Amino acid sequence: MSETGTGAVGLRERKRQRMYGNVSDIAIRLFLEKGFDAVSVAEIAAAAEISKPTLFRYFPTKEDLVLHRFADHEGEAARVVAGQERPLLALRRHFLDGLERCDPVTGLSEEPAVLAFTSLVYGTPSLAAGLYGYLERSETALAEALGGGLEARLAAGQIIAVQRILALDNWRRIADGERVAQVRAEAVAAAERAFGQLADGLPHLA
């Protein structure tokens, strides 16, 4: 393919990603203002100035408009362990780095927009169910990165569960009014303990 052709493909992809982001942002704003069930797909399409068929071409379900924000993280654990001789060590370092940066994925964020978004997801049954689909796909990708097979699937299930529980505990504490400065040290200690337990149970990955 020529450079011109390659550039055209890149431009189309960037435009597509901008469309995804813009429509998702509009939908989430409406959901936060009115509630997930109170907003129709037609209302979202009108606000985004696109047709309903176009919206469904980008987002097959209403839930996808919200869960799109998790897409970039879906294979994150798998990417972290790729090529690593000590996968658990790499995942531990990655999670602790996320805590240091207050990455929303770790639950350690007091940004109002992040708290509102997380409350929307966990407070809406269909979104919470959709989130588990994302976690299952993350688990599958991690298992493949760990070599595949039953042993890898069991390990991936434990690792993804630990990360989810740690993040959820951090989010709940901050949503209840604690500040990041109050939670961070205990969040780090909890992560260290959890990954230590994983290492004890999965020595071949440690």
C-alpha positions as CSV (number, residue, x, y, z in Angstrom):
1,M,0.0,0.0,0.0
2,S,1.2,3.5,-0.8
3,E,2.0,6.1,1.9
4,T,-1.0,8.0,0.7
5,G,-3.2,5.0,1.1
6,T,-1.7,4.3,4.5
7,G,-2.3,7.9,5.6
8,A,-5.9,7.7,4.3
9,V,-6.5,4.6,6.4
10,G,-5.0,6.3,9.4
11,L,-7.2,9.4,8.9
12,R,-10.3,7.3,8.6
13,E,-9.5,5.4,11.8
14,R,-8.9,8.6,13.7
15,K,-12.2,10.0,12.5
16,R,-13.9,6.8,13.5
17,Q,-12.4,6.9,17.0
18,R,-13.4,10.6,17.4
19,M,-16.9,9.6,16.4
20,Y,-17.0,6.9,19.0
21,G,-15.7,9.2,21.7
22,N,-18.0,12.1,20.8
23,V,-21.2,10.0,20.7
24,S,-20.2,8.2,23.9
25,D,-19.5,11.4,25.7
26,I,-22.9,12.9,24.7
27,A,-24.7,9.7,25.8
28,I,-23.0,9.6,29.2
29,R,-23.7,13.3,29.8
30,L,-27.4,12.6,29.1
31,F,-27.4,9.5,31.3
32,L,-25.8,11.4,34.2
33,E,-28.3,14.2,33.9
34,K,-31.5,12.1,33.5
35,G,-30.7,8.5,34.4
36,F,-29.8,5.7,32.1
37,D,-33.4,4.3,31.6
38,A,-34.9,7.8,31.1
39,V,-32.8,8.5,28.0
40,S,-33.8,7.0,24.6
41,V,-31.4,6.0,21.8
42,A,-33.4,8.5,19.6
43,E,-32.6,11.3,22.0
44,I,-28.9,10.4,22.0
45,A,-28.8,10.3,18.2
46,A,-30.5,13.7,17.9
47,A,-28.1,15.2,20.4
48,A,-25.1,13.8,18.5
49,E,-26.7,14.9,15.1
50,I,-26.6,11.4,13.6
51,S,-29.3,9.0,12.6
52,K,-30.3,6.0,14.8
53,P,-29.0,3.5,12.2
54,T,-25.6,5.3,12.2
55,L,-25.6,5.2,16.0
56,F,-26.3,1.5,16.1
57,R,-23.6,0.9,13.5
58,Y,-21.1,2.3,16.1
59,F,-22.8,1.0,19.2
60,P,-25.0,-2.1,18.8
61,T,-26.6,-1.7,22.2
62,K,-27.4,1.3,24.5
63,E,-25.1,-0.1,27.1
64,D,-22.2,0.0,24.7
65,L,-22.4,3.8,24.7
66,V,-21.2,3.7,28.3
67,L,-19.0,0.6,28.3
68,H,-17.0,1.9,25.3
69,R,-14.9,3.7,27.9
70,F,-13.6,0.3,29.1
71,A,-12.5,-0.8,25.6
72,D,-9.0,0.5,25.8
73,H,-8.4,-1.4,29.1
74,E,-9.9,-4.7,27.9
75,G,-6.6,-6.3,27.0
76,E,-4.5,-4.3,29.4
77,A,-3.4,-7.1,31.7
78,A,-2.6,-9.3,28.7
79,R,-0.4,-6.5,27.2
80,V,1.4,-6.0,30.6
81,V,2.5,-9.7,30.8
82,A,3.4,-10.0,27.1
83,G,7.0,-11.2,26.9
84,Q,7.5,-11.0,30.7
85,E,9.3,-13.9,32.5
86,R,7.6,-12.9,35.8
87,P,4.0,-12.0,34.8
88,L,2.8,-11.4,38.4
89,L,5.6,-9.0,39.2
90,A,4.8,-7.0,36.0
91,L,1.1,-6.9,36.9
92,R,1.9,-5.9,40.5
93,R,4.1,-3.1,39.4
94,H,1.5,-1.9,36.8
95,F,-1.3,-1.8,39.5
96,L,0.9,0.0,42.0
97,D,1.9,2.5,39.3
98,G,-1.8,3.0,38.6
99,L,-2.4,3.8,42.3
100,E,0.4,6.3,42.2
101,R,-1.1,8.0,39.2
102,C,-4.7,7.8,40.6
103,D,-5.7,5.9,37.5
104,P,-9.5,5.6,37.6
105,V,-9.1,1.9,36.7
106,T,-7.7,1.3,40.2
107,G,-10.6,3.0,41.8
108,L,-8.3,5.5,43.4
109,S,-9.7,8.7,41.9
110,E,-11.7,11.5,43.5
111,E,-12.4,13.3,40.3
112,P,-16.2,14.1,40.3
113,A,-16.7,13.0,36.7
114,V,-15.0,9.6,37.4
115,L,-17.0,9.1,40.6
116,A,-20.3,9.9,38.8
117,F,-19.4,7.6,35.9
118,T,-18.5,4.7,38.2
119,S,-21.8,5.3,40.1
120,L,-23.7,5.2,36.9
121,V,-22.1,1.9,35.9
122,Y,-22.5,0.1,39.2
123,G,-25.9,1.7,39.8
124,T,-27.4,0.4,36.6
125,P,-28.0,-3.3,36.5
126,S,-27.6,-3.7,32.7
127,L,-24.4,-1.7,32.8
128,A,-23.0,-3.7,35.7
129,A,-23.8,-6.9,33.8
130,G,-22.1,-5.6,30.7
131,L,-19.1,-4.8,32.8
132,Y,-18.7,-8.4,33.6
133,G,-18.6,-9.2,29.9
134,Y,-15.7,-6.9,29.7
135,L,-14.0,-8.6,32.6
136,E,-14.5,-12.0,31.0
137,R,-12.9,-10.8,27.8
138,S,-10.0,-9.4,29.8
139,E,-9.7,-12.7,31.6
140,T,-9.7,-14.6,28.3
141,A,-7.0,-12.4,26.8
142,L,-4.8,-12.7,29.9
143,A,-5.2,-16.5,29.9
144,E,-4.0,-16.6,26.3
145,A,-1.0,-14.3,27.1
146,L,-0.2,-16.7,30.0
147,G,0.0,-19.6,27.6
148,G,-3.6,-20.9,27.4
149,G,-5.0,-24.0,28.8
150,L,-6.9,-24.7,32.0
151,E,-4.1,-23.7,34.3
152,A,-3.7,-20.3,32.6
153,R,-7.5,-19.7,32.7
154,L,-7.6,-20.4,36.4
155,A,-4.7,-18.0,37.0
156,A,-6.2,-15.3,34.9
157,G,-9.5,-15.6,36.7
158,Q,-7.8,-15.1,40.0
159,I,-5.7,-12.1,38.8
160,I,-8.7,-10.3,37.2
161,A,-10.8,-10.9,40.3
162,V,-8.1,-9.5,42.6
163,Q,-7.7,-6.3,40.5
164,R,-11.5,-5.9,40.3
165,I,-12.0,-6.3,44.1
166,L,-9.1,-3.9,44.9
167,A,-10.5,-1.2,42.6
168,L,-14.0,-1.6,43.8
169,D,-13.0,-1.3,47.4
170,N,-11.0,1.9,46.6
171,W,-13.9,3.4,44.7
172,R,-16.5,2.6,47.5
173,R,-14.3,4.3,50.1
174,I,-13.9,7.4,48.1
175,A,-17.5,7.4,47.0
176,D,-18.4,7.3,50.8
177,G,-16.4,10.5,51.3
178,E,-12.8,9.6,52.1
179,R,-10.1,11.4,50.2
180,V,-7.4,9.8,48.1
181,A,-4.8,11.0,50.6
182,Q,-6.6,9.0,53.3
183,V,-7.0,5.9,51.2
184,R,-3.8,5.6,49.2
185,A,-1.5,4.0,51.8
186,E,-4.0,1.4,52.7
187,A,-4.8,0.8,49.0
188,V,-1.1,0.2,48.3
189,A,-0.8,-2.1,51.3
190,A,-3.9,-4.1,50.3
191,A,-2.5,-4.4,46.7
192,E,0.8,-5.7,48.1
193,R,-0.9,-8.3,50.2
194,A,-3.2,-9.4,47.4
195,F,-0.4,-9.8,44.9
196,G,1.6,-11.6,47.6
197,Q,-1.2,-14.1,48.0
198,L,-1.4,-14.5,44.3
199,A,2.3,-15.2,44.2
200,D,2.0,-17.8,46.9
201,G,-0.7,-19.6,45.0
202,L,0.7,-19.1,41.6
203,P,4.5,-19.6,42.1
204,H,5.1,-20.5,38.5
205,L,4.0,-16.9,37.5
206,A,5.9,-15.1,40.3
